[in-house]
Amino acid sequence: MKDPQPGTSVRPGANKRISIILACFGIATLFWLLIALSHDYAATITFPVRYINLPDRKVVMNELPEKVSITLRTSGFRILSYEFSSKRSPIEIDVASKLGGKGGRTDALALATRMFQPDFTRQLGTQVSLQAYEPDSIVFYFSDQQTVRLPVQVPLTIKLARQFDTTGSLSIRPDSVTVTGPPSLIRHLKGISTLPLDLRDLRSPVNTKLRLQENRLLTFSDSVVHVRLPVEELTEAKLEVPVRTINTPATYILKTFPDKINLRLQVPLSHYREVQAADFDVVVDGARLLTDKPQRLSVKVISAPSWARSILPEPGQVDYILRKE
């Protein structure tokens, strides 16, 4: 028989034989899979844990497991169904009921995980052999609780933009919270911190909410505080103010030249119209004139509005005459 020439199609009988072989292979694989899944295998299944009815006036000091892993043996079909299960109901541990009549008089409680076998069986079915638990027990260490009122602290980092400044103090509301926790921890606390607030190139007022830093052993009356910080753009102002003499030696008269100077300063835009000489007290000190006999006296600004910034006397020193009365 001659081989088919190039371009000649394969006979239909050959395609049919290939299809039959593939079908037989698929059926055999399916039967093999069904037989394999009907056998028993070991597997590990994980359940979430929820703790309810914790004793009043007590706090759990140790970390409690959030999940329990169970080693079981059952058919491959069931294991496959467990793996594809979208959600498992959490195992609820009623702590108060396990304490029984002890109430709040115990400092420790250990519960064997196998105590919750009925809860596992309820979800897994009765045709399952439970063989091991991880952890094999759940231990609670209790401590009495103490309640105090502590100030709120804000870890604040600010870098103001050029020509901007704060125009008031940081406001925190509430500025203190009621804290409940173990005395061994409470006694070392001076305050409760919020999450850090890091502000860069700041050019507008701060008005935000911050969460308190969580601590598993502590509960707070408020979990969020409102933080405000006034920030404004600054502008330059200039005004003339009189120079006042202080600590002039007895029986002497002290006179400065000039008797008025200029003050150059930065002020928030909202206070620009409030700038007036009467709000600034500028002095020269004559206390050491008789002993030091300086050539000139330094000018000092000893009083100014809280919103005034970068106050610069011009000139910074003045001439003077000191003479007997």
C-alpha positions as CSV (number, residue, x, y, z in Angstrom):
1,M,0.0,0.0,0.0
2,K,1.3,3.4,-0.9
3,D,1.6,6.2,1.8
4,P,-0.8,9.1,1.5
5,Q,0.6,11.9,-0.7
6,P,1.1,15.3,0.9
7,G,-2.2,17.2,1.2
8,T,-4.2,14.0,1.3
9,S,-6.7,13.9,4.3
10,V,-6.6,11.2,7.1
11,R,-9.3,8.7,6.8
12,P,-12.4,9.3,9.0
13,G,-11.9,5.9,10.7
14,A,-8.6,7.0,12.3
15,N,-10.3,10.1,13.9
16,K,-13.1,7.9,15.3
17,R,-10.6,5.5,16.9
18,I,-8.8,8.4,18.6
19,S,-12.1,9.7,20.0
20,I,-13.0,6.3,21.4
21,I,-9.6,6.0,23.0
22,L,-9.9,9.4,24.7
23,A,-13.4,8.7,25.9
24,C,-12.3,5.4,27.4
25,F,-9.3,7.1,29.1
26,G,-11.7,9.8,30.6
27,I,-14.1,7.2,31.9
28,A,-11.3,5.2,33.4
29,T,-9.9,8.3,35.1
30,L,-13.4,9.2,36.5
31,F,-13.9,5.7,37.9
32,W,-10.4,5.8,39.4
33,L,-11.1,9.2,41.0
34,L,-14.4,8.0,42.4
35,I,-12.8,4.9,43.9
36,A,-10.0,7.0,45.4
37,L,-12.3,9.6,47.0
38,S,-14.4,6.8,48.6
39,H,-11.4,5.9,50.8
40,D,-10.6,7.5,54.1
41,Y,-7.9,10.1,54.5
42,A,-6.5,12.3,57.2
43,A,-6.9,16.0,56.9
44,T,-6.6,19.2,58.9
45,I,-9.6,21.6,59.1
46,T,-9.5,25.0,60.8
47,F,-12.4,26.7,62.7
48,P,-12.5,30.3,63.9
49,V,-13.1,30.8,67.6
50,R,-15.4,33.4,69.3
51,Y,-15.3,34.1,73.1
52,I,-18.5,35.2,74.8
53,N,-19.6,36.1,78.3
54,L,-16.2,37.0,79.7
55,P,-16.5,37.5,83.5
56,D,-17.3,41.0,84.8
57,R,-14.5,43.0,86.5
58,K,-11.9,40.7,84.9
59,V,-9.5,41.1,82.0
60,V,-7.8,38.2,80.1
61,M,-4.1,38.8,80.3
62,N,-2.8,36.3,77.7
63,E,-3.4,36.1,74.0
64,L,-6.2,33.7,73.1
65,P,-6.2,31.6,70.0
66,E,-8.3,32.9,67.2
67,K,-8.5,29.6,65.4
68,V,-8.6,25.9,66.3
69,S,-7.2,23.2,63.9
70,I,-8.6,19.7,63.9
71,T,-7.0,16.6,62.5
72,L,-9.7,14.3,61.3
73,R,-10.2,11.2,59.2
74,T,-13.0,10.7,56.8
75,S,-13.7,10.0,53.1
76,G,-12.1,11.9,50.3
77,F,-15.5,13.2,49.3
78,R,-16.1,14.8,52.6
79,I,-12.6,16.3,52.8
80,L,-13.1,17.8,49.3
81,S,-16.4,19.3,50.4
82,Y,-14.8,20.8,53.5
83,E,-12.1,22.4,51.4
84,F,-14.6,24.0,49.0
85,S,-16.8,25.2,51.9
86,S,-16.9,29.0,51.7
87,K,-17.4,29.7,55.4
88,R,-17.3,27.8,58.7
89,S,-19.3,29.0,61.7
90,P,-17.1,30.0,64.6
91,I,-16.9,27.9,67.7
92,E,-18.4,29.9,70.6
93,I,-16.7,29.5,74.0
94,D,-19.0,30.7,76.8
95,V,-16.3,31.5,79.4
96,A,-18.8,32.3,82.2
97,S,-20.5,29.0,81.9
98,K,-17.1,27.2,82.1
99,L,-16.2,29.0,85.2
100,G,-19.3,27.7,86.9
101,G,-19.6,28.8,90.5
102,K,-16.1,30.2,90.7
103,G,-17.3,33.5,89.1
104,G,-14.7,36.1,89.5
105,R,-12.7,34.3,92.2
106,T,-10.3,32.5,89.8
107,D,-7.1,33.7,88.2
108,A,-6.7,30.9,85.6
109,L,-8.9,28.6,83.6
110,A,-7.8,25.8,81.2
111,L,-10.3,24.3,78.8
112,A,-9.5,21.1,76.8
113,T,-10.3,21.7,73.1
114,R,-12.0,18.2,73.0
115,M,-14.7,19.7,75.2
116,F,-16.1,21.3,72.1
117,Q,-16.3,18.1,70.0
118,P,-20.1,18.4,69.8
119,D,-19.7,21.8,68.1
120,F,-17.2,20.4,65.6
121,T,-19.4,17.3,64.9
122,R,-22.4,19.5,64.3
123,Q,-20.7,21.1,61.4
124,L,-18.6,18.2,60.1
125,G,-21.1,15.4,60.5
126,T,-21.1,12.2,62.4
127,Q,-19.2,10.2,59.8
128,V,-15.9,11.8,60.8
129,S,-13.3,10.6,63.3
130,L,-11.7,13.5,65.2
131,Q,-8.2,12.6,66.1
132,A,-6.2,15.6,67.3
133,Y,-6.6,19.3,68.2
134,E,-4.3,22.3,67.9
135,P,-4.1,23.8,70.4
136,D,-5.1,20.9,72.6
137,S,-6.3,23.3,75.3
138,I,-7.2,26.9,75.7
139,V,-5.9,28.7,78.8
140,F,-7.2,31.9,80.3
141,Y,-5.2,34.0,82.8
142,F,-7.4,36.6,84.5
143,S,-6.6,39.8,86.3
144,D,-8.8,42.3,88.2
145,Q,-9.7,45.5,86.4
146,Q,-9.0,49.1,87.5
147,T,-10.6,52.2,86.0
148,V,-8.9,55.6,85.8
149,R,-9.2,58.8,83.9
150,L,-6.1,59.7,81.8
151,P,-5.2,62.5,79.5
152,V,-5.0,62.0,75.7
153,Q,-1.7,62.6,74.1
154,V,-1.1,63.2,70.4
155,P,2.4,62.3,68.9
156,L,2.5,65.3,66.6
157,T,5.2,66.1,64.0
158,I,4.7,69.4,62.1
159,K,6.7,71.1,59.4
160,L,5.0,74.4,58.4
161,A,5.2,75.8,55.0
162,R,7.1,79.0,54.5
163,Q,5.3,82.1,55.8
164,F,2.8,80.0,57.8
165,D,2.6,79.4,61.6
166,T,0.3,78.0,64.3
167,T,-1.9,80.7,65.9
168,G,-3.0,78.7,68.9
169,S,-2.5,75.6,70.9
170,L,-3.5,72.1,69.9
171,S,-7.1,71.3,70.9
172,I,-8.1,67.7,71.7
173,R,-11.7,66.7,72.4
174,P,-12.2,64.8,74.6
175,D,-8.9,65.7,76.2
176,S,-9.1,62.7,78.5
177,V,-10.7,59.2,78.5
178,T,-11.7,56.6,81.0
179,V,-9.4,53.6,80.8
180,T,-10.1,50.2,82.2
181,G,-7.5,47.5,82.5
182,P,-5.2,45.5,84.8
183,P,-3.7,47.5,87.7
184,S,-0.2,46.2,86.8
185,L,-0.5,48.1,83.5
186,I,-2.7,51.0,84.6
187,R,-0.2,52.1,87.3
188,H,2.5,52.8,84.7
189,L,0.4,54.9,82.4
190,K,0.7,58.7,82.3
191,G,-1.7,59.2,79.4
192,I,-3.2,57.5,76.3
193,S,-1.7,58.2,72.9
194,T,-3.4,58.5,69.6
195,L,-2.0,57.3,66.4
196,P,0.9,59.5,65.3
197,L,0.0,62.7,63.2
198,D,2.7,63.7,60.8
199,L,2.1,66.9,58.9
200,R,4.4,68.3,56.2
201,D,4.4,71.6,54.3
202,L,1.4,72.6,56.5
203,R,-0.4,75.7,55.2
204,S,-4.0,75.2,56.5
205,P,-5.8,74.6,59.8
206,V,-5.8,71.0,61.1
207,N,-9.2,69.6,61.8
208,T,-9.2,65.8,61.9
209,K,-10.1,62.7,64.0
210,L,-7.5,60.3,65.4
211,R,-7.9,56.8,66.8
212,L,-6.4,55.9,70.1
213,Q,-3.6,53.4,70.0
214,E,-5.2,50.1,70.8
215,N,-4.0,47.8,73.6
216,R,-5.6,44.4,73.9
217,L,-5.6,44.7,77.7
218,L,-7.2,48.1,77.8
219,T,-10.7,49.5,77.0
220,F,-11.4,53.2,76.5
221,S,-14.6,55.2,77.0
222,D,-13.8,56.8,73.6
223,S,-11.8,55.3,70.8
224,V,-11.6,58.4,68.6
225,V,-10.7,62.0,69.5
226,H,-11.2,65.3,67.5
227,V,-8.0,67.2,67.0
228,R,-7.8,70.9,65.9
229,L,-4.8,73.2,65.4
230,P,-5.2,76.8,64.0
231,V,-2.7,77.6,61.2
232,E,-2.5,80.9,59.3
233,E,-0.4,82.6,56.7
234,L,1.8,85.3,58.1
235,T,2.4,88.8,56.8
236,E,4.9,91.5,57.8
237,A,3.9,94.5,59.9
238,K,5.8,97.6,61.0
239,L,5.0,100.1,63.7
240,E,6.6,102.8,65.9
241,V,6.6,102.3,69.7
242,P,7.9,104.4,72.6
243,V,11.0,103.1,74.6
244,R,10.4,102.9,78.3
245,T,13.2,103.0,80.9
246,I,13.2,100.6,83.8
247,N,15.5,100.1,86.9
248,T,16.9,103.6,86.7
249,P,19.3,104.3,89.6
250,A,17.8,106.3,92.4
251,T,18.1,110.1,92.1
252,Y,18.9,109.7,88.4
253,I,17.0,110.5,85.2
254,L,17.5,108.2,82.2
255,K,16.7,109.4,78.7
256,T,17.2,107.5,75.4
257,F,17.9,108.7,71.9
258,P,15.7,108.0,70.1
259,D,12.9,107.7,72.5
260,K,10.8,105.8,69.9
261,I,11.9,102.9,67.7
262,N,10.3,100.8,65.0
263,L,9.3,97.2,65.4
264,R,9.3,94.8,62.5
265,L,7.2,91.6,63.0
266,Q,5.3,88.8,61.4
267,V,1.5,88.6,62.2
268,P,-1.3,86.3,61.0
269,L,-3.5,87.8,58.4
270,S,-6.5,87.7,60.7
271,H,-4.7,89.9,63.3
272,Y,-3.1,92.4,60.9
273,R,-5.7,95.1,61.6
274,E,-5.2,94.6,65.4
275,V,-1.5,95.6,65.4
276,Q,-1.1,98.7,67.6
277,A,1.7,100.2,69.7
278,A,-0.1,100.0,73.0
279,D,0.1,96.2,72.9
280,F,3.9,96.2,72.9
281,D,6.1,97.1,75.9
282,V,9.7,98.0,74.8
283,V,12.2,98.9,77.4
284,V,15.9,99.6,78.2
285,D,17.2,98.4,81.6
286,G,19.3,100.9,83.6
287,A,20.1,98.5,86.5
288,R,23.8,98.3,85.8
289,L,24.4,101.8,84.4
290,L,26.5,103.0,87.3
291,T,28.8,99.9,87.4
292,D,29.1,98.9,83.8
293,K,28.7,102.3,82.1
294,P,27.9,100.9,78.6
295,Q,28.2,103.0,75.5
296,R,24.7,102.1,74.4
297,L,21.6,100.3,75.8
298,S,20.0,97.2,74.3
299,V,16.3,97.4,73.5
300,K,14.1,94.6,74.7
301,V,10.5,93.7,74.0
302,I,9.1,92.4,77.2
303,S,5.4,92.2,76.3
304,A,3.6,91.5,73.0
305,P,0.4,89.9,71.8
306,S,0.6,86.0,71.6
307,W,0.0,86.1,67.9
308,A,3.1,88.3,67.2
309,R,6.0,86.5,65.6
310,S,9.7,87.3,64.9
311,I,9.7,90.7,66.6
312,L,12.7,92.7,65.6
313,P,13.5,96.2,67.2
314,E,15.0,98.7,64.8
315,P,17.5,99.9,66.1
316,G,18.4,97.2,68.5
317,Q,20.4,99.6,70.7
318,V,20.0,103.3,71.6
319,D,22.1,106.1,72.9
320,Y,21.3,107.5,76.3
321,I,21.9,110.2,78.8
322,L,22.0,109.5,82.6
323,R,22.0,112.6,84.8
324,K,21.3,113.5,88.4
325,E,17.9,114.9,89.3
